[in-house]
Amino acid sequence: MNFDPSRFRRVILLIAATATVAVAARADSLVSCSNRGREFAPDLSITVRYADAPLAGVSVSIRKSGEDSESTQITDADGRVAASLSPGDYWLEVGKLGIYADYECFHVNDRPTGKARRSLVLEWGDMPTAVGSVSGLVFRDMPGTQGTPIERITHPIRGPLAGALVRVTSPDETYTREAEGDEKGRFDITGVPDGVYVLHVEAKLTKEGEVVSSDLLVRVSTEDRSKPMLLKLVQSVGGSRSFTLN
């Protein structure tokens, strides 16, 4: 398989965006900016595409480093926004329905060089997880009931998260369905057509008094109905919680 540098870069950006957005602190206090990022021209055009077509309704936020306020625009029917920027250092965040197409720092010089980019084309919705249907289980690992205390930790059991909200939404937001999990954490959204969707899962953790939500990109294919969706609550080293799709 040939190595695609642009695809690799999008993967890194998506990982950085996911890790950053999961916390409440400002992003530029957590992620370093190497060499001020790429150079963009003062008049910048940003286009977001999905499946070889423009994607409307994408949030494009640009914030100047050191300032609390940010400028946010929504892409039009052509998937485009235009920005007029003064010289300085900036952070760019591009996303829709909790799925991010870009997260990076950049700068605008007083006197733009020949390397300054005047346009940026981004792909939204890279690498969805394949699923056979939108049905399965929302759970968290709980200590096991057999063996020594250490064995109970190393051999956890599934603890269902009752009443979790699960929703699927198409990229153009023309299709959305949702369901609430039962007392055993099971959910089932029937009749979802084949295609790519944003899967939103949200659950209240009674013990912690916390509501945890995550957005995941999935591709539904009726050709593979062999496995139920397993939405597992996980906790990062930093303490933030989110859901993963197993």
Secondary structure, 3 states (H helix, E strand, C coil): CCCCHHHHHHHHHHHHHHHHHCCCCCHHHCCCCHHHCEEEEEEEEEEEEECCEECCCCEEEEEECCCCCCEEEECCCCCEEEEECCCEEEEEEEEECCEEEEEEEEEECCCCCCCCEEEEEEECCCCCEEECCEEEEEEEEECCCCCCHHHHHHCCEEEECCCCEEEEECCCCCCEEEEECCCCCEEEECCCCCEEEEEEEEEEECCCCEEEEEEEEEEECCCCCCCCEEEEEEECCCCCEEEEEC
